[in-house]
Amino acid sequence: MISRNTVVGGLLVLLCGAILAIFTDVELRVVEWVNCGPLSPADERSSSVCR
């Protein structure tokens, strides 16, 4: 039988992993928008990273 602490620990690991994945995705999109968005220089917008 699995103890309650093991179940709670597993749920916390899953929750923290999900939060980390969400914030990483959001951070990448923000960095992409800053580097390739409307306020970036024209040469940055035409770079291979922004295509």
CHARMM internal coordinates of N, CA and C (Angstrom, degrees):
IC EDIT
DIST 1 N 1 CA 1.4493
DIST 1 CA 1 C 1.5328
ANGL 1 N 1 CA 1 C 108.87
DIST 1 C 2 N 1.3156
ANGL 1 CA 1 C 2 N 115.99
DIHE 1 N 1 CA 1 C 2 N 136.50
DIST 2 N 2 CA 1.4664
ANGL 1 C 2 N 2 CA 121.64
DIHE 1 CA 1 C 2 N 2 CA -178.92
DIST 2 CA 2 C 1.5237
ANGL 2 N 2 CA 2 C 108.91
DIHE 1 C 2 N 2 CA 2 C -83.02
DIST 2 C 3 N 1.3221
ANGL 2 CA 2 C 3 N 115.29
DIHE 2 N 2 CA 2 C 3 N 132.59
DIST 3 N 3 CA 1.4610
ANGL 2 C 3 N 3 CA 118.25
DIHE 2 CA 2 C 3 N 3 CA 179.75
DIST 3 CA 3 C 1.5263
ANGL 3 N 3 CA 3 C 110.56
DIHE 2 C 3 N 3 CA 3 C -74.42
DIST 3 C 4 N 1.2915
ANGL 3 CA 3 C 4 N 114.73
DIHE 3 N 3 CA 3 C 4 N 160.46
DIST 4 N 4 CA 1.4656
ANGL 3 C 4 N 4 CA 120.83
DIHE 3 CA 3 C 4 N 4 CA -178.16
DIST 4 CA 4 C 1.5266
ANGL 4 N 4 CA 4 C 111.09
DIHE 3 C 4 N 4 CA 4 C -64.25
DIST 4 C 5 N 1.3289
ANGL 4 CA 4 C 5 N 117.40
DIHE 4 N 4 CA 4 C 5 N -36.44
DIST 5 N 5 CA 1.4625
ANGL 4 C 5 N 5 CA 120.81
DIHE 4 CA 4 C 5 N 5 CA -179.96
DIST 5 CA 5 C 1.5239
ANGL 5 N 5 CA 5 C 111.71
DIHE 4 C 5 N 5 CA 5 C -63.63
DIST 5 C 6 N 1.3099
ANGL 5 CA 5 C 6 N 117.06
DIHE 5 N 5 CA 5 C 6 N -35.89
DIST 6 N 6 CA 1.4593
ANGL 5 C 6 N 6 CA 120.74
DIHE 5 CA 5 C 6 N 6 CA 178.94
DIST 6 CA 6 C 1.5231
ANGL 6 N 6 CA 6 C 110.70
DIHE 5 C 6 N 6 CA 6 C -66.76
DIST 6 C 7 N 1.3069
ANGL 6 CA 6 C 7 N 116.67
DIHE 6 N 6 CA 6 C 7 N -41.95
DIST 7 N 7 CA 1.4658
ANGL 6 C 7 N 7 CA 121.13
DIHE 6 CA 6 C 7 N 7 CA 179.48
DIST 7 CA 7 C 1.5237
ANGL 7 N 7 CA 7 C 110.10
DIHE 6 C 7 N 7 CA 7 C -65.67
DIST 7 C 8 N 1.3104
ANGL 7 CA 7 C 8 N 117.11
DIHE 7 N 7 CA 7 C 8 N -45.47
DIST 8 N 8 CA 1.4676
ANGL 7 C 8 N 8 CA 121.20
DIHE 7 CA 7 C 8 N 8 CA 179.85
DIST 8 CA 8 C 1.5251
ANGL 8 N 8 CA 8 C 109.77
DIHE 7 C 8 N 8 CA 8 C -63.98
DIST 8 C 9 N 1.3103
ANGL 8 CA 8 C 9 N 117.12
DIHE 8 N 8 CA 8 C 9 N -41.91
DIST 9 N 9 CA 1.4626
ANGL 8 C 9 N 9 CA 120.50
DIHE 8 CA 8 C 9 N 9 CA 177.99
DIST 9 CA 9 C 1.5171
ANGL 9 N 9 CA 9 C 111.95
DIHE 8 C 9 N 9 CA 9 C -62.08
DIST 9 C 10 N 1.3144
ANGL 9 CA 9 C 10 N 116.89
DIHE 9 N 9 CA 9 C 10 N -42.11
DIST 10 N 10 CA 1.4625
ANGL 9 C 10 N 10 CA 120.67
DIHE 9 CA 9 C 10 N 10 CA 177.63
DIST 10 CA 10 C 1.5180
ANGL 10 N 10 CA 10 C 112.22
DIHE 9 C 10 N 10 CA 10 C -63.74
DIST 10 C 11 N 1.3211
ANGL 10 CA 10 C 11 N 116.12
DIHE 10 N 10 CA 10 C 11 N -41.29
DIST 11 N 11 CA 1.4649
ANGL 10 C 11 N 11 CA 119.67
DIHE 10 CA 10 C 11 N 11 CA 177.96
DIST 11 CA 11 C 1.5277
ANGL 11 N 11 CA 11 C 111.52
DIHE 10 C 11 N 11 CA 11 C -65.12
DIST 11 C 12 N 1.3102
ANGL 11 CA 11 C 12 N 116.98
DIHE 11 N 11 CA 11 C 12 N -38.49
DIST 12 N 12 CA 1.4650
ANGL 11 C 12 N 12 CA 120.10
DIHE 11 CA 11 C 12 N 12 CA 177.89
DIST 12 CA 12 C 1.5243
ANGL 12 N 12 CA 12 C 111.61
DIHE 11 C 12 N 12 CA 12 C -65.63
DIST 12 C 13 N 1.3147
ANGL 12 CA 12 C 13 N 117.12
DIHE 12 N 12 CA 12 C 13 N -39.05
DIST 13 N 13 CA 1.4644
ANGL 12 C 13 N 13 CA 120.59
DIHE 12 CA 12 C 13 N 13 CA 177.47
DIST 13 CA 13 C 1.5282
ANGL 13 N 13 CA 13 C 109.86
DIHE 12 C 13 N 13 CA 13 C -63.37
DIST 13 C 14 N 1.3181
ANGL 13 CA 13 C 14 N 117.34
DIHE 13 N 13 CA 13 C 14 N -44.26
DIST 14 N 14 CA 1.4648
ANGL 13 C 14 N 14 CA 120.65
DIHE 13 CA 13 C 14 N 14 CA 178.19
DIST 14 CA 14 C 1.5239
ANGL 14 N 14 CA 14 C 111.62
DIHE 13 C 14 N 14 CA 14 C -63.47
DIST 14 C 15 N 1.3107
ANGL 14 CA 14 C 15 N 117.00
DIHE 14 N 14 CA 14 C 15 N -42.20
DIST 15 N 15 CA 1.4611
ANGL 14 C 15 N 15 CA 121.29
DIHE 14 CA 14 C 15 N 15 CA 179.75
DIST 15 CA 15 C 1.5257
ANGL 15 N 15 CA 15 C 111.22
DIHE 14 C 15 N 15 CA 15 C -63.99
DIST 15 C 16 N 1.3185
ANGL 15 CA 15 C 16 N 116.90
DIHE 15 N 15 CA 15 C 16 N -46.18
DIST 16 N 16 CA 1.4694
ANGL 15 C 16 N 16 CA 120.40
DIHE 15 CA 15 C 16 N 16 CA 179.49
DIST 16 CA 16 C 1.5260
ANGL 16 N 16 CA 16 C 111.14
DIHE 15 C 16 N 16 CA 16 C -64.89
DIST 16 C 17 N 1.3119
ANGL 16 CA 16 C 17 N 117.18
DIHE 16 N 16 CA 16 C 17 N -38.39
DIST 17 N 17 CA 1.4618
ANGL 16 C 17 N 17 CA 120.43
DIHE 16 CA 16 C 17 N 17 CA 177.28
DIST 17 CA 17 C 1.5165
ANGL 17 N 17 CA 17 C 112.03
DIHE 16 C 17 N 17 CA 17 C -64.01
DIST 17 C 18 N 1.3203
ANGL 17 CA 17 C 18 N 116.55
DIHE 17 N 17 CA 17 C 18 N -40.72
DIST 18 N 18 CA 1.4676
ANGL 17 C 18 N 18 CA 120.29
DIHE 17 CA 17 C 18 N 18 CA 178.78
DIST 18 CA 18 C 1.5237
ANGL 18 N 18 CA 18 C 110.98
DIHE 17 C 18 N 18 CA 18 C -66.00
DIST 18 C 19 N 1.3125
ANGL 18 CA 18 C 19 N 116.78
DIHE 18 N 18 CA 18 C 19 N -42.37
DIST 19 N 19 CA 1.4688
ANGL 18 C 19 N 19 CA 120.41
DIHE 18 CA 18 C 19 N 19 CA 178.71
DIST 19 CA 19 C 1.5221
ANGL 19 N 19 CA 19 C 110.31
DIHE 18 C 19 N 19 CA 19 C -63.27
DIST 19 C 20 N 1.3108
ANGL 19 CA 19 C 20 N 117.38
DIHE 19 N 19 CA 19 C 20 N -42.74
DIST 20 N 20 CA 1.4633
ANGL 19 C 20 N 20 CA 121.15
DIHE 19 CA 19 C 20 N 20 CA 178.52
DIST 20 CA 20 C 1.5236
ANGL 20 N 20 CA 20 C 111.00
DIHE 19 C 20 N 20 CA 20 C -61.91
DIST 20 C 21 N 1.3091
ANGL 20 CA 20 C 21 N 117.57
DIHE 20 N 20 CA 20 C 21 N -42.43
DIST 21 N 21 CA 1.4645
ANGL 20 C 21 N 21 CA 121.10
DIHE 20 CA 20 C 21 N 21 CA 179.81
DIST 21 CA 21 C 1.5231
ANGL 21 N 21 CA 21 C 111.06
DIHE 20 C 21 N 21 CA 21 C -65.08
DIST 21 C 22 N 1.3118
ANGL 21 CA 21 C 22 N 117.30
DIHE 21 N 21 CA 21 C 22 N -40.91
DIST 22 N 22 CA 1.4699
ANGL 21 C 22 N 22 CA 120.86
DIHE 21 CA 21 C 22 N 22 CA -179.86
DIST 22 CA 22 C 1.5221
ANGL 22 N 22 CA 22 C 110.39
DIHE 21 C 22 N 22 CA 22 C -65.18
DIST 22 C 23 N 1.3374
ANGL 22 CA 22 C 23 N 117.43
DIHE 22 N 22 CA 22 C 23 N -47.60
DIST 23 N 23 CA 1.4579
ANGL 22 C 23 N 23 CA 119.68
DIHE 22 CA 22 C 23 N 23 CA -178.29
DIST 23 CA 23 C 1.5198
ANGL 23 N 23 CA 23 C 112.09
DIHE 22 C 23 N 23 CA 23 C -67.53
DIST 23 C 24 N 1.3175
ANGL 23 CA 23 C 24 N 117.93
DIHE 23 N 23 CA 23 C 24 N -33.12
DIST 24 N 24 CA 1.4595
ANGL 23 C 24 N 24 CA 120.31
DIHE 23 CA 23 C 24 N 24 CA 177.06
DIST 24 CA 24 C 1.5191
ANGL 24 N 24 CA 24 C 110.30
DIHE 23 C 24 N 24 CA 24 C -65.03
DIST 24 C 25 N 1.3236
ANGL 24 CA 24 C 25 N 117.06
DIHE 24 N 24 CA 24 C 25 N -42.63
DIST 25 N 25 CA 1.4573
ANGL 24 C 25 N 25 CA 121.25
DIHE 24 CA 24 C 25 N 25 CA 179.04
DIST 25 CA 25 C 1.5261
ANGL 25 N 25 CA 25 C 110.78
DIHE 24 C 25 N 25 CA 25 C -64.63
DIST 25 C 26 N 1.3170
ANGL 25 CA 25 C 26 N 116.83
DIHE 25 N 25 CA 25 C 26 N -42.71
DIST 26 N 26 CA 1.4632
ANGL 25 C 26 N 26 CA 120.87
DIHE 25 CA 25 C 26 N 26 CA 179.28
DIST 26 CA 26 C 1.5247
ANGL 26 N 26 CA 26 C 110.12
DIHE 25 C 26 N 26 CA 26 C -64.38
DIST 26 C 27 N 1.3185
ANGL 26 CA 26 C 27 N 117.02
DIHE 26 N 26 CA 26 C 27 N -42.58
DIST 27 N 27 CA 1.4620
ANGL 26 C 27 N 27 CA 120.62
DIHE 26 CA 26 C 27 N 27 CA -179.45
DIST 27 CA 27 C 1.5271
ANGL 27 N 27 CA 27 C 110.91
DIHE 26 C 27 N 27 CA 27 C -62.47
DIST 27 C 28 N 1.3157
ANGL 27 CA 27 C 28 N 117.32
DIHE 27 N 27 CA 27 C 28 N -42.14
DIST 28 N 28 CA 1.4624
ANGL 27 C 28 N 28 CA 120.21
DIHE 27 CA 27 C 28 N 28 CA 179.73
DIST 28 CA 28 C 1.5221
ANGL 28 N 28 CA 28 C 111.18
DIHE 27 C 28 N 28 CA 28 C -63.63
DIST 28 C 29 N 1.3160
ANGL 28 CA 28 C 29 N 116.98
DIHE 28 N 28 CA 28 C 29 N -39.80
DIST 29 N 29 CA 1.4663
ANGL 28 C 29 N 29 CA 119.94
DIHE 28 CA 28 C 29 N 29 CA 178.91
DIST 29 CA 29 C 1.5298
ANGL 29 N 29 CA 29 C 111.52
DIHE 28 C 29 N 29 CA 29 C -67.65
DIST 29 C 30 N 1.3198
ANGL 29 CA 29 C 30 N 117.53
DIHE 29 N 29 CA 29 C 30 N -37.59
DIST 30 N 30 CA 1.4681
ANGL 29 C 30 N 30 CA 120.55
DIHE 29 CA 29 C 30 N 30 CA 178.39
DIST 30 CA 30 C 1.5250
ANGL 30 N 30 CA 30 C 110.22
DIHE 29 C 30 N 30 CA 30 C -66.60
DIST 30 C 31 N 1.3162
ANGL 30 CA 30 C 31 N 117.08
DIHE 30 N 30 CA 30 C 31 N -43.69
DIST 31 N 31 CA 1.4668
ANGL 30 C 31 N 31 CA 120.50
DIHE 30 CA 30 C 31 N 31 CA 178.99
DIST 31 CA 31 C 1.5240
ANGL 31 N 31 CA 31 C 110.17
DIHE 30 C 31 N 31 CA 31 C -63.25
DIST 31 C 32 N 1.3207
ANGL 31 CA 31 C 32 N 116.97
DIHE 31 N 31 CA 31 C 32 N -41.17
DIST 32 N 32 CA 1.4621
ANGL 31 C 32 N 32 CA 120.02
DIHE 31 CA 31 C 32 N 32 CA 177.98
DIST 32 CA 32 C 1.5297
ANGL 32 N 32 CA 32 C 110.77
DIHE 31 C 32 N 32 CA 32 C -63.56
DIST 32 C 33 N 1.3260
ANGL 32 CA 32 C 33 N 117.29
DIHE 32 N 32 CA 32 C 33 N -41.29
DIST 33 N 33 CA 1.4564
ANGL 32 C 33 N 33 CA 120.06
DIHE 32 CA 32 C 33 N 33 CA -179.82
DIST 33 CA 33 C 1.5275
ANGL 33 N 33 CA 33 C 110.71
DIHE 32 C 33 N 33 CA 33 C -65.56
DIST 33 C 34 N 1.3285
ANGL 33 CA 33 C 34 N 116.96
DIHE 33 N 33 CA 33 C 34 N -41.08
DIST 34 N 34 CA 1.4691
ANGL 33 C 34 N 34 CA 120.11
DIHE 33 CA 33 C 34 N 34 CA -179.93
DIST 34 CA 34 C 1.5267
ANGL 34 N 34 CA 34 C 110.19
DIHE 33 C 34 N 34 CA 34 C -65.96
DIST 34 C 35 N 1.3249
ANGL 34 CA 34 C 35 N 117.19
DIHE 34 N 34 CA 34 C 35 N -42.00
DIST 35 N 35 CA 1.4607
ANGL 34 C 35 N 35 CA 120.57
DIHE 34 CA 34 C 35 N 35 CA -176.36
DIST 35 CA 35 C 1.5212
ANGL 35 N 35 CA 35 C 113.06
DIHE 34 C 35 N 35 CA 35 C -78.54
DIST 35 C 36 N 1.3221
ANGL 35 CA 35 C 36 N 118.00
DIHE 35 N 35 CA 35 C 36 N -28.46
DIST 36 N 36 CA 1.4649
ANGL 35 C 36 N 36 CA 121.01
DIHE 35 CA 35 C 36 N 36 CA -173.98
DIST 36 CA 36 C 1.5227
ANGL 36 N 36 CA 36 C 112.86
DIHE 35 C 36 N 36 CA 36 C -120.94
DIST 36 C 37 N 1.2986
ANGL 36 CA 36 C 37 N 117.95
DIHE 36 N 36 CA 36 C 37 N 4.20
DIST 37 N 37 CA 1.4543
ANGL 36 C 37 N 37 CA 121.73
DIHE 36 CA 36 C 37 N 37 CA -174.49
DIST 37 CA 37 C 1.5176
ANGL 37 N 37 CA 37 C 113.46
DIHE 36 C 37 N 37 CA 37 C -81.01
DIST 37 C 38 N 1.3096
ANGL 37 CA 37 C 38 N 115.60
DIHE 37 N 37 CA 37 C 38 N -170.36
DIST 38 N 38 CA 1.4681
ANGL 37 C 38 N 38 CA 120.99
DIHE 37 CA 37 C 38 N 38 CA -175.21
DIST 38 CA 38 C 1.5289
ANGL 38 N 38 CA 38 C 113.88
DIHE 37 C 38 N 38 CA 38 C -66.86
DIST 38 C 39 N 1.3065
ANGL 38 CA 38 C 39 N 118.09
DIHE 38 N 38 CA 38 C 39 N -20.60
DIST 39 N 39 CA 1.4622
ANGL 38 C 39 N 39 CA 120.26
DIHE 38 CA 38 C 39 N 39 CA -179.11
DIST 39 CA 39 C 1.5263
ANGL 39 N 39 CA 39 C 112.91
DIHE 38 C 39 N 39 CA 39 C -92.31
DIST 39 C 40 N 1.3209
ANGL 39 CA 39 C 40 N 117.29
DIHE 39 N 39 CA 39 C 40 N -2.51
DIST 40 N 40 CA 1.4645
ANGL 39 C 40 N 40 CA 120.38
DIHE 39 CA 39 C 40 N 40 CA -178.55
DIST 40 CA 40 C 1.5266
ANGL 40 N 40 CA 40 C 110.22
DIHE 39 C 40 N 40 CA 40 C -83.94
DIST 40 C 41 N 1.3230
ANGL 40 CA 40 C 41 N 117.20
DIHE 40 N 40 CA 40 C 41 N 156.45
DIST 41 N 41 CA 1.4650
ANGL 40 C 41 N 41 CA 120.53
DIHE 40 CA 40 C 41 N 41 CA 177.38
DIST 41 CA 41 C 1.5319
ANGL 41 N 41 CA 41 C 111.28
DIHE 40 C 41 N 41 CA 41 C -64.08
DIST 41 C 42 N 1.3103
ANGL 41 CA 41 C 42 N 115.84
DIHE 41 N 41 CA 41 C 42 N 155.71
DIST 42 N 42 CA 1.4668
ANGL 41 C 42 N 42 CA 120.98
DIHE 41 CA 41 C 42 N 42 CA -176.23
DIST 42 CA 42 C 1.5226
ANGL 42 N 42 CA 42 C 112.12
DIHE 41 C 42 N 42 CA 42 C -62.05
DIST 42 C 43 N 1.3277
ANGL 42 CA 42 C 43 N 117.45
DIHE 42 N 42 CA 42 C 43 N -37.99
DIST 43 N 43 CA 1.4646
ANGL 42 C 43 N 43 CA 118.60
DIHE 42 CA 42 C 43 N 43 CA -179.19
DIST 43 CA 43 C 1.5255
ANGL 43 N 43 CA 43 C 111.97
DIHE 42 C 43 N 43 CA 43 C -68.27
DIST 43 C 44 N 1.3229
ANGL 43 CA 43 C 44 N 117.55
DIHE 43 N 43 CA 43 C 44 N -29.10
DIST 44 N 44 CA 1.4676
ANGL 43 C 44 N 44 CA 120.12
DIHE 43 CA 43 C 44 N 44 CA 175.34
DIST 44 CA 44 C 1.5277
ANGL 44 N 44 CA 44 C 110.48
DIHE 43 C 44 N 44 CA 44 C -70.93
DIST 44 C 45 N 1.3201
ANGL 44 CA 44 C 45 N 117.04
DIHE 44 N 44 CA 44 C 45 N -40.99
DIST 45 N 45 CA 1.4646
ANGL 44 C 45 N 45 CA 120.30
DIHE 44 CA 44 C 45 N 45 CA -179.64
DIST 45 CA 45 C 1.5194
ANGL 45 N 45 CA 45 C 112.18
DIHE 44 C 45 N 45 CA 45 C -64.61
DIST 45 C 46 N 1.3291
ANGL 45 CA 45 C 46 N 116.92
DIHE 45 N 45 CA 45 C 46 N -29.00
DIST 46 N 46 CA 1.4607
ANGL 45 C 46 N 46 CA 119.65
DIHE 45 CA 45 C 46 N 46 CA -179.47
DIST 46 CA 46 C 1.5282
ANGL 46 N 46 CA 46 C 112.57
DIHE 45 C 46 N 46 CA 46 C -92.89
DIST 46 C 47 N 1.3140
ANGL 46 CA 46 C 47 N 117.59
DIHE 46 N 46 CA 46 C 47 N 4.12
DIST 47 N 47 CA 1.4660
ANGL 46 C 47 N 47 CA 119.95
DIHE 46 CA 46 C 47 N 47 CA -179.78
DIST 47 CA 47 C 1.5253
ANGL 47 N 47 CA 47 C 110.76
DIHE 46 C 47 N 47 CA 47 C -72.55
DIST 47 C 48 N 1.3177
ANGL 47 CA 47 C 48 N 115.76
DIHE 47 N 47 CA 47 C 48 N 164.71
DIST 48 N 48 CA 1.4688
ANGL 47 C 48 N 48 CA 120.31
DIHE 47 CA 47 C 48 N 48 CA -177.77
DIST 48 CA 48 C 1.5254
ANGL 48 N 48 CA 48 C 111.95
DIHE 47 C 48 N 48 CA 48 C -67.37
DIST 48 C 49 N 1.3103
ANGL 48 CA 48 C 49 N 117.80
DIHE 48 N 48 CA 48 C 49 N -23.90
DIST 49 N 49 CA 1.4664
ANGL 48 C 49 N 49 CA 120.96
DIHE 48 CA 48 C 49 N 49 CA 179.62
DIST 49 CA 49 C 1.5277
ANGL 49 N 49 CA 49 C 110.56
DIHE 48 C 49 N 49 CA 49 C -68.78
DIST 49 C 50 N 1.3145
ANGL 49 CA 49 C 50 N 117.16
DIHE 49 N 49 CA 49 C 50 N -35.98
DIST 50 N 50 CA 1.4640
ANGL 49 C 50 N 50 CA 121.27
DIHE 49 CA 49 C 50 N 50 CA -175.27
DIST 50 CA 50 C 1.5255
ANGL 50 N 50 CA 50 C 113.45
DIHE 49 C 50 N 50 CA 50 C -87.42
DIST 50 C 51 N 1.3072
ANGL 50 CA 50 C 51 N 117.93
DIHE 50 N 50 CA 50 C 51 N -5.25
DIST 51 N 51 CA 1.4688
ANGL 50 C 51 N 51 CA 119.18
DIHE 50 CA 50 C 51 N 51 CA -179.13
DIST 51 CA 51 C 1.4818
ANGL 51 N 51 CA 51 C 112.01
DIHE 50 C 51 N 51 CA 51 C -81.48
END
COOR INIT
IC SEED 1 N 1 CA 1 C
IC BUILD
